[in-house]
Amino acid sequence: MTAREWVAGRRNAELTQVQAAAALGISQPYLSQLEKGVRDAGPDLARKAAEVYALPPTALPLPKPEEAEAVDPDGLQKQLAALGYPAFAHVRSDQKRNPAGVVFGAVVQRDLDTRLVEALPWVMSRYVDLDWPWLRDHAKLRNVQNRLGYLAYLAKEVATKDSHEVRVLSQWERDLEEARLAREDTLCRDSMPQRERSWLKSHRPPAAEHWNLLTSLTPEQLRYAGK
């Protein structure tokens, strides 16, 4: 959380510094330092502040890149459910995480269930104000920017036309275009059999070919992305 978010969150919650500090379990001088940007909060305190101030998930602390490797399919499903993904409404979860971290944790996976991949465009359009520079830069460090670029395309295609979401997602696409990799990749399906790879190379959607991805996923298959 930035100093501005600390101040705005407390004011939106209509709390004084004394009241907020008590609710957070910290001293008023410490809270004052956080709001001035003199001190940084740890992840536990940031999560507590997001709860007390009723902040959106985008205000939650972002994970360390290495933590993304430890995300298992069940854990990712619970994270998506906590963000409100409709297809997982039946999953009870309090594992609310920053949506940028959730997307990153997914796109770096070697193999991911299709149901989980299909949820990512929904996250990107639902939380279009997520920390894009962080997500973009960490994706580029892991050479998965093509995956992220195609997901941005999918999210844009199912968003309401002429909307704020379309404009932001279009900018994300353009942002990644300059870093597009020439090497071929899959959309989180590295164990794909060679026969399927050969078939997709000739039958994949044009946008997937542009992003050098072997995938058949299209906007029409995304049941919930625009909701």
Rosetta silent file (secondary structure, phi, psi, omega in degrees, C-alpha in Angstrom):
SEQUENCE: MTAREWVAGRRNAELTQVQAAAALGISQPYLSQLEKGVRDAGPDLARKAAEVYALPPTALPLPKPEEAEAVDPDGLQKQLAALGYPAFAHVRSDQKRNPAGVVFGAVVQRDLDTRLVEALPWVMSRYVDLDWPWLRDHAKLRNVQNRLGYLAYLAKEVATKDSHEVRVLSQWERDLEEARLAREDTLCRDSMPQRERSWLKSHRPPAAEHWNLLTSLTPEQLRYAGK
SCORE:     score description
SCORE:     0.000 S_00000001
   1 L     0.000  137.225  177.006    0.000    0.000    0.000 S_00000001
   2 L   -83.715  166.429  177.850    1.194    3.482   -0.843 S_00000001
   3 H   -58.581  -39.338  179.742    1.034    6.416    1.558 S_00000001
   4 H   -64.002  -38.966  179.054   -1.863    7.813   -0.471 S_00000001
   5 H   -67.610  -35.398  176.815   -3.755    4.529   -0.163 S_00000001
   6 H   -62.352  -44.835 -178.552   -3.252    4.534    3.603 S_00000001
   7 H   -68.929  -49.528 -177.384   -4.741    8.022    3.883 S_00000001
   8 H   -62.701  -39.801  179.712   -7.565    7.472    1.383 S_00000001
   9 H   -62.035  -45.633 -179.374   -8.495    4.133    2.925 S_00000001
  10 H   -65.453  -42.962 -179.300   -8.778    5.541    6.418 S_00000001
  11 H   -66.562  -39.449  177.954  -10.758    8.573    5.287 S_00000001
  12 H   -65.274  -28.815  177.769  -13.131    6.478    3.198 S_00000001
  13 L   -82.972   -2.806  178.417  -13.685    4.318    6.279 S_00000001
  14 L    57.219   48.329  178.993  -14.460    7.547    8.189 S_00000001
  15 L  -118.788  144.715  170.790  -11.921    6.777   10.905 S_00000001
  16 L   -79.077  167.044  177.857   -9.574    9.064   12.774 S_00000001
  17 H   -60.714  -37.766  179.738   -5.942    8.064   13.027 S_00000001
  18 H   -64.681  -45.312 -179.910   -6.506    7.064   16.645 S_00000001
  19 H   -65.252  -43.486 -178.889   -9.516    4.899   15.757 S_00000001
  20 H   -65.808  -42.261  179.759   -7.772    3.322   12.769 S_00000001
  21 H   -60.868  -41.395  179.261   -4.610    2.594   14.714 S_00000001
  22 H   -63.940  -42.382 -179.664   -6.624    0.856   17.419 S_00000001
  23 H   -66.528  -30.774 -178.713   -8.463   -1.256   14.842 S_00000001
  24 H   -86.899  -13.639 -178.963   -5.154   -2.175   13.190 S_00000001
  25 L    77.539   28.224  178.319   -3.420   -2.960   16.457 S_00000001
  26 L  -128.445  172.234  179.574   -0.654   -0.401   15.962 S_00000001
  27 L   -82.142  156.073  178.240    0.244    2.951   17.513 S_00000001
  28 H   -63.053  -41.231  177.197   -1.047    6.236   16.140 S_00000001
  29 H   -60.621  -37.347  179.012    2.502    7.551   15.501 S_00000001
  30 H   -64.876  -43.428  178.475    3.285    4.413   13.482 S_00000001
  31 H   -62.228  -40.089  178.609    0.127    4.893   11.407 S_00000001
  32 H   -60.116  -39.670  178.655    1.076    8.521   10.851 S_00000001
  33 H   -66.583  -36.492  177.183    4.457    7.410    9.498 S_00000001
  34 H   -64.524  -41.446 -177.993    2.756    4.958    7.141 S_00000001
  35 H   -72.062  -20.626  177.601    0.489    7.700    5.840 S_00000001
  36 H   -93.702   -5.965 -179.697    3.477    9.996    5.264 S_00000001
  37 L    80.169   13.515  179.790    5.430    7.295    3.455 S_00000001
  38 L   -78.481  -32.680 -179.696    8.161    7.268    6.097 S_00000001
  39 L  -122.061  155.045  174.841    7.560    3.600    6.966 S_00000001
  40 L  -111.424  141.880  179.293    6.479    0.599    4.932 S_00000001
  41 L   -88.500  147.433  173.288    3.968   -1.944    6.198 S_00000001
  42 L   -74.948  167.689 -177.308    4.598   -5.674    6.172 S_00000001
  43 H   -60.311  -36.577 -179.160    2.220   -7.954    4.221 S_00000001
  44 H   -66.144  -42.871  179.503    0.225   -8.976    7.305 S_00000001
  45 H   -68.144  -38.059  178.457   -0.464   -5.379    8.311 S_00000001
  46 H   -62.960  -40.123  177.581   -1.349   -4.444    4.723 S_00000001
  47 H   -65.773  -39.638  178.061   -3.888   -7.288    4.610 S_00000001
  48 H   -63.280  -41.202  179.041   -5.325   -6.146    7.943 S_00000001
  49 H   -65.108  -39.904  178.427   -5.651   -2.591    6.626 S_00000001
  50 H   -61.617  -34.662  178.224   -7.400   -3.831    3.476 S_00000001
  51 H   -73.141  -48.562 -178.060   -9.901   -5.607    5.730 S_00000001
  52 H   -64.505  -40.843 -177.506  -10.426   -2.711    8.172 S_00000001
  53 L   -89.196   -1.895 -178.324  -10.685   -0.104    5.410 S_00000001
  54 L    55.652   47.076 -179.473  -12.714   -2.380    3.088 S_00000001
  55 L   -81.830  157.415  177.085  -10.191   -1.809    0.298 S_00000001
  56 L   -70.710  161.675 -179.557  -10.338   -3.656   -3.055 S_00000001
  57 H   -57.665  -24.547 -179.251   -8.066   -6.674   -3.629 S_00000001
  58 H   -65.323  -15.967  178.458   -5.773   -4.499   -5.782 S_00000001
  59 H   -87.506   -8.471 -179.376   -4.576   -2.843   -2.545 S_00000001
  60 L   -70.286  152.665 -179.304   -3.380   -6.144   -1.104 S_00000001
  61 L   -63.404  146.636  178.526    0.382   -6.783   -1.005 S_00000001
  62 L   -86.780  148.008 -177.540    1.924   -8.430   -4.035 S_00000001
  63 L   -76.881  162.373  169.635    3.741  -11.751   -3.633 S_00000001
  64 L   -73.597  142.019 -176.610    7.415  -12.366   -4.103 S_00000001
  65 H   -50.807  -38.791 -178.001    7.987  -13.873   -7.567 S_00000001
  66 H   -67.032  -22.440  179.255    9.286  -17.136   -6.113 S_00000001
  67 H   -68.631  -24.122  179.694    6.022  -17.573   -4.188 S_00000001
  68 H   -64.341  -29.128 -179.089    4.193  -17.971   -7.496 S_00000001
  69 H   -66.603  -25.094 -174.683    5.970  -21.270   -8.056 S_00000001
  70 H   -87.760   -0.249 -178.218    4.330  -22.705   -4.954 S_00000001
  71 L   -73.284  119.517  176.899    0.751  -22.087   -6.132 S_00000001
  72 L   -95.970  161.549 -177.051   -1.057  -25.404   -6.537 S_00000001
  73 H   -54.474  -42.051  179.514   -4.239  -25.825   -8.637 S_00000001
  74 H   -65.094  -40.646  178.957   -6.523  -26.029   -5.580 S_00000001
  75 H   -65.176  -40.649  178.833   -4.932  -22.937   -4.085 S_00000001
  76 H   -65.629  -40.641  177.444   -5.299  -21.026   -7.347 S_00000001
  77 H   -60.085  -41.124  179.525   -8.951  -22.054   -7.617 S_00000001
  78 H   -67.535  -36.087  177.332   -9.564  -20.727   -4.107 S_00000001
  79 H   -65.440  -41.258  178.275   -7.816  -17.469   -4.943 S_00000001
  80 H   -66.686  -39.102  177.646  -10.004  -17.045   -8.028 S_00000001
  81 H   -63.261  -41.677 -179.640  -13.111  -17.869   -5.998 S_00000001
  82 H   -65.418  -27.412  177.198  -12.157  -15.260   -3.389 S_00000001
  83 L   -80.484   -8.296  175.964  -11.862  -12.664   -6.176 S_00000001
  84 L   100.010   14.400 -179.367  -15.438  -13.460   -7.198 S_00000001
  85 L   -61.260  120.104 -173.024  -14.971  -15.542  -10.350 S_00000001
  86 H   -56.302  -36.860 -176.770  -18.535  -16.796  -11.099 S_00000001
  87 H   -65.693  -20.766 -179.518  -17.566  -20.305  -12.213 S_00000001
  88 H  -111.405   27.150 -178.848  -16.088  -20.997   -8.782 S_00000001
  89 L   -62.420  -22.906 -179.448  -18.906  -19.454   -6.763 S_00000001
  90 L   -79.830  -10.397 -177.535  -19.441  -22.833   -5.102 S_00000001
  91 L   -89.307  120.708  178.017  -15.919  -22.812   -3.674 S_00000001
  92 L   -83.304  126.277 -176.271  -15.697  -21.392   -0.170 S_00000001
  93 L  -157.398  142.510  172.387  -12.519  -19.407    0.253 S_00000001
  94 L  -119.314   18.848 -178.422  -11.019  -16.552    2.208 S_00000001
  95 L   -85.037   56.720 -178.927   -7.729  -16.665    0.288 S_00000001
  96 L   -72.388  127.864 -179.358   -8.143  -13.197   -1.186 S_00000001
  97 L  -129.561  163.734  175.777   -4.980  -12.113   -2.986 S_00000001
  98 L   -62.242  127.853 -175.973   -3.912   -9.199   -5.147 S_00000001
  99 H   -59.512  -32.569  177.277   -5.285   -9.955   -8.653 S_00000001
 100 H   -63.514  -39.291  177.964   -1.975   -9.054  -10.319 S_00000001
 101 H   -68.364  -35.549  178.735   -0.287  -11.657   -8.155 S_00000001
 102 H   -65.302  -46.146  179.167   -2.970  -14.225   -8.965 S_00000001
 103 H   -62.706  -44.713  179.931   -2.539  -13.733  -12.720 S_00000001
 104 H   -61.652  -43.785  179.513    1.240  -13.898  -12.449 S_00000001
 105 H   -61.108  -25.360  179.083    1.069  -17.038  -10.337 S_00000001
 106 H   -84.335  -47.764 -172.647   -1.003  -18.645  -13.075 S_00000001
 107 H   -69.038  -17.675  178.505    0.866  -17.620  -16.231 S_00000001
 108 L   -87.799   -4.432 -179.364    4.208  -18.924  -14.957 S_00000001
 109 L   -73.118  140.625  179.012    2.815  -22.423  -14.429 S_00000001
 110 L   -70.069  -41.799  179.167    4.052  -25.088  -16.839 S_00000001
 111 E  -137.408  131.672 -176.053    0.704  -26.903  -16.898 S_00000001
 112 L  -141.243  137.721  178.063   -2.623  -25.532  -15.771 S_00000001
 113 L   -57.581  140.005 -177.600   -6.168  -26.855  -15.983 S_00000001
 114 H   -56.229  -35.990 -179.592   -8.143  -25.156  -18.765 S_00000001
 115 H   -60.953  -33.641 -179.855  -10.813  -24.027  -16.278 S_00000001
 116 H   -76.748  -39.195  177.553   -8.193  -22.011  -14.434 S_00000001
 117 H   -62.287  -41.264 -178.688   -6.732  -20.484  -17.592 S_00000001
 118 H   -64.004  -20.339 -179.664  -10.213  -19.424  -18.709 S_00000001
 119 H   -78.452  -21.924 -171.658  -10.633  -17.460  -15.480 S_00000001
 120 H   -66.043  -41.867  175.572   -7.657  -15.174  -16.107 S_00000001
 121 H   -60.269  -33.495  176.610   -9.248  -12.873  -18.734 S_00000001
 122 H   -62.519  -45.629  179.883  -12.122  -12.359  -16.269 S_00000001
 123 H   -60.419  -43.532 -175.831   -9.671  -11.297  -13.565 S_00000001
 124 H   -68.818  -30.341  177.457   -7.899   -8.902  -15.920 S_00000001
 125 H   -86.750  -32.738  179.731  -11.127   -7.217  -17.022 S_00000001
 126 H   -71.661  -37.832 -179.768  -12.777   -7.243  -13.586 S_00000001
 127 L  -115.448   60.189 -173.687   -9.721   -5.723  -11.890 S_00000001
 128 L   -67.710  -14.322  178.010   -8.534   -3.584  -14.764 S_00000001
 129 L   -94.071   17.190  178.504   -6.840   -1.190  -12.321 S_00000001
 130 L   -62.403  166.501 -176.824   -4.461   -3.910  -11.100 S_00000001
 131 L   -73.616   84.183 -175.680   -0.741   -3.124  -10.865 S_00000001
 132 H   -64.308  -44.659  179.199    0.042   -3.571  -14.546 S_00000001
 133 H   -56.464  -41.039  178.608    3.700   -2.417  -14.450 S_00000001
 134 H   -63.568  -46.907 -178.576    4.455   -5.006  -11.762 S_00000001
 135 H   -64.284  -46.199 -179.957    2.657   -7.771  -13.673 S_00000001
 136 H   -61.048  -48.709 -175.425    4.200   -6.831  -17.027 S_00000001
 137 H   -65.808  -40.424  179.581    7.747   -6.533  -15.709 S_00000001
 138 H   -71.775  -32.949  176.088    7.662   -9.799  -13.769 S_00000001
 139 H   -65.593  -40.150  179.313    6.114  -11.619  -16.733 S_00000001
 140 H   -66.234  -36.350  177.764    8.917  -10.347  -18.972 S_00000001
 141 H   -63.703  -27.805 -179.802   11.526  -11.525  -16.483 S_00000001
 142 L  -100.726    5.205  178.370   10.042  -15.023  -16.774 S_00000001
 143 L    59.871   36.917  176.679    9.591  -14.823  -20.566 S_00000001
 144 L  -116.842   23.917 -178.942    5.819  -15.348  -20.365 S_00000001
 145 H   -66.396  -26.120  176.996    4.818  -11.995  -21.870 S_00000001
 146 H   -67.370  -39.739  176.223    3.277  -13.727  -24.888 S_00000001
 147 H   -61.136  -45.557 -179.029    0.900  -15.599  -22.596 S_00000001
 148 H   -66.032  -38.412  178.546    0.003  -12.371  -20.852 S_00000001
 149 H   -63.047  -41.082  179.617   -0.458  -10.544  -24.157 S_00000001
 150 H   -69.257  -36.946  177.164   -2.897  -13.153  -25.442 S_00000001
 151 H   -64.828  -37.392  176.622   -4.849  -13.074  -22.173 S_00000001
 152 H   -64.319  -39.372  176.295   -5.093   -9.289  -22.462 S_00000001
 153 H   -61.306  -46.858 -179.774   -6.434   -9.750  -25.989 S_00000001
 154 H   -61.281  -43.997 -179.943   -9.048  -12.256  -24.794 S_00000001
 155 H   -62.794  -40.397  179.839  -10.123   -9.969  -21.955 S_00000001
 156 H   -64.633  -40.081 -176.027  -10.446   -7.032  -24.341 S_00000001
 157 H   -67.103  -28.331 -178.348  -12.539   -9.014  -26.821 S_00000001
 158 H   -99.772   -3.399  177.542  -15.171   -9.962  -24.241 S_00000001
 159 L   -74.902  159.069  177.894  -15.295   -6.567  -22.500 S_00000001
 160 L   -62.546  129.506 -176.104  -18.129   -4.146  -23.236 S_00000001
 161 L   -59.814  145.379  178.760  -17.308   -2.264  -26.419 S_00000001
 162 L    59.783   27.891 -179.520  -16.105    1.343  -26.081 S_00000001
 163 L   -99.342  168.976  175.900  -15.683    0.861  -22.352 S_00000001
 164 H   -60.235  -38.207 -179.593  -12.905    1.944  -19.997 S_00000001
 165 H   -61.231  -42.553  179.864  -11.877   -1.702  -19.721 S_00000001
 166 H   -62.322  -42.467 -179.011  -11.359   -1.991  -23.488 S_00000001
 167 H   -64.059  -43.072 -179.260   -9.175    1.115  -23.550 S_00000001
 168 H   -68.016  -46.005 -179.082   -7.002   -0.087  -20.683 S_00000001
 169 H   -64.638  -34.529  176.440   -6.688   -3.641  -22.009 S_00000001
 170 H   -63.766  -39.482  177.835   -5.829   -2.324  -25.469 S_00000001
 171 H   -65.417  -38.987  177.350   -3.026   -0.314  -23.923 S_00000001
 172 H   -59.916  -44.147  178.806   -1.780   -3.430  -22.140 S_00000001
 173 H   -58.531  -48.023 -179.295   -1.689   -5.243  -25.479 S_00000001
 174 H   -63.447  -35.942 -179.764    0.281   -2.451  -27.103 S_00000001
 175 H   -62.104  -38.141 -178.282    2.597   -2.346  -24.116 S_00000001
 176 H   -85.417  -18.144 -177.110    3.488   -6.009  -24.544 S_00000001
 177 H   -57.310  -40.981 -178.392    3.687   -5.900  -28.330 S_00000001
 178 L   -66.388  -22.632 -177.848    7.177   -4.419  -28.210 S_00000001
 179 L  -104.517   10.695 -176.796    8.340   -7.288  -25.992 S_00000001
 180 L   -60.565  132.302 -178.204    6.638  -10.082  -27.967 S_00000001
 181 L   -88.922  145.782  179.759    8.844  -13.162  -28.175 S_00000001
 182 L   -82.718  -20.721 -177.173    9.464  -15.014  -31.417 S_00000001
 183 L   -73.632  149.966 -177.938    9.785  -18.397  -29.760 S_00000001
 184 L   -80.240  143.885 -178.264    6.770  -20.699  -29.683 S_00000001
 185 E  -144.694  173.888  173.637    4.983  -21.336  -26.398 S_00000001
 186 E  -115.266  169.185  175.992    1.746  -22.790  -25.043 S_00000001
 187 L   -92.685   72.989  179.718   -0.892  -21.209  -22.845 S_00000001
 188 L    64.143   40.428  176.232    0.260  -23.040  -19.708 S_00000001
 189 E  -139.469   62.178 -175.679    0.273  -26.480  -21.348 S_00000001
 190 L   -67.137  -21.701  179.731    3.930  -27.404  -21.708 S_00000001
 191 L   -86.705   11.186 -179.017    3.151  -31.143  -21.602 S_00000001
 192 L   -56.534  130.788  179.578    1.049  -30.888  -24.775 S_00000001
 193 L   -61.821  152.618 -177.166    1.640  -33.937  -27.038 S_00000001
 194 H   -62.132  -36.219  179.989    3.536  -33.341  -30.260 S_00000001
 195 H   -62.626  -41.425  178.632    0.576  -34.420  -32.406 S_00000001
 196 H   -68.184  -36.917  177.326   -1.625  -31.747  -30.813 S_00000001
 197 H   -60.217  -44.060 -178.883    1.135  -29.170  -31.211 S_00000001
 198 H   -64.533  -40.549 -179.875    1.347  -29.914  -34.914 S_00000001
 199 H   -65.537  -45.494 -177.871   -2.434  -29.657  -35.340 S_00000001
 200 H   -66.072  -30.155 -179.715   -2.664  -26.357  -33.444 S_00000001
 201 H   -59.136  -28.655 -179.945    0.137  -24.841  -35.442 S_00000001
 202 H  -102.288  -14.515 -173.188   -2.193  -24.936  -38.454 S_00000001
 203 H  -122.505    3.886 -179.224   -5.558  -24.465  -36.724 S_00000001
 204 L   -71.370  157.858  178.186   -5.000  -21.989  -33.896 S_00000001
 205 L   -61.736  152.242 -179.578   -6.818  -18.625  -33.893 S_00000001
 206 H   -55.895  -39.547 -179.574   -5.016  -15.778  -35.718 S_00000001
 207 H   -66.127  -36.391  177.365   -4.434  -13.884  -32.477 S_00000001
 208 H   -66.105  -39.052  177.291   -2.826  -16.949  -30.896 S_00000001
 209 H   -63.809  -40.200  178.926   -0.556  -17.271  -33.925 S_00000001
 210 H   -58.946  -40.671 -179.049    0.358  -13.589  -33.568 S_00000001
 211 L   -89.645   10.948  176.520    1.412  -14.196  -29.967 S_00000001
 212 L    55.524   42.392  179.579    3.220  -17.407  -30.978 S_00000001
 213 E  -115.222  139.216  173.518    1.050  -19.538  -28.723 S_00000001
 214 E   -94.176   95.287  179.690   -0.224  -23.043  -29.347 S_00000001
 215 L  -156.137  151.968  176.779   -3.769  -22.793  -28.007 S_00000001
 216 L  -107.052    3.791 -176.663   -7.316  -23.097  -29.293 S_00000001
 217 L   -67.264  128.110  179.908   -8.816  -20.817  -26.637 S_00000001
 218 L  -125.811  163.941  178.144  -10.996  -18.092  -28.166 S_00000001
 219 H   -56.984  -34.057 -178.173  -13.153  -15.272  -26.732 S_00000001
 220 H   -64.124  -22.240 -179.299  -16.279  -17.263  -27.592 S_00000001
 221 H   -86.073   -7.685 -176.280  -15.255  -19.981  -25.137 S_00000001
 222 L   -90.127   93.836 -173.583  -15.019  -17.586  -22.206 S_00000001
 223 L   -65.276  -37.224 -172.481  -18.403  -17.981  -20.577 S_00000001
 224 L  -109.919   -6.428 -168.605  -17.879  -15.591  -17.684 S_00000001
 225 L   -57.450  -34.373 -177.340  -15.147  -13.192  -18.822 S_00000001
 226 L   -90.447    8.069 -175.167  -17.470  -10.319  -19.652 S_00000001
 227 L  -103.261    0.000    0.000  -19.541  -10.605  -16.484 S_00000001
